[in-house]
Amino acid sequence: MSSLTVRELSRETWGDFESVLGANGGARGCWCMHWRLSIKEWTEGKGEGNKKAMRRLAGREPAPGLVVYDDDTPVAWCSLGPRSSFPRLERSPLLAKAGDDEGVCAIACVYVEKSHRGSGLLPGILEAVCDWASSAGYAHAEGYPVEPREGRRAGADTAMTGIASAFLDAGFSEVARPRADRPIMRRKV
């Protein structure tokens, strides 16, 4: 398997971001604004409004996320940044804080392009994201994956935060479990 690389979302990488998220903008017109907006704002912006909101964030500091490449092919998107970038995440009783936020890069969404799902890329994607987080000055990466019950698969709406087994394979450890299927995981970067 080739080495995965990442590039920050910017005007230059916008087309690759669109390619990964597809015509629907990920799940139901989200365009990865789910954790950044109130539910009312997100619902009202579904589709084109959410796309425009993310486009305004493209190229800003801190970067709203990373496009992940396998060679030159965009294969995934990761929404990340300081936890304060995700107001809905901070208010979520399900994903309540797992401790000190100082130096934490929150990985709010890991979206793998449809034709690459199930190919085993997720641990490598997380490795590449953690390498970027380290170079960006973060001390830890924190994820909020789902852990489907044995014999079950995560649905598109819950898999957007990643799968717990891939986080474990990428060196993350569980730091909290607010619900049976929702661990909070961290890794020193």
Buried (B, 14 or more C-beta within 10 A) or exposed (E): EEEBBBBBBBEEBBEBBBBBBEEEBBBBBBBBBBBBBEEEBBEEBBBEBBBEBBBEBBBEEBBBBBBBBBEEBBBBBBBBBBBEBBEBBBEBEEBEBBEEBEEBBBBBBBBBBEEBBEEEBBBBBBBBBBBBBBEBEBBBBBBBBBBBEEEEEBEEEBBBBBBBEBBBBBBBEBBBBBEEBBBBBBBEB
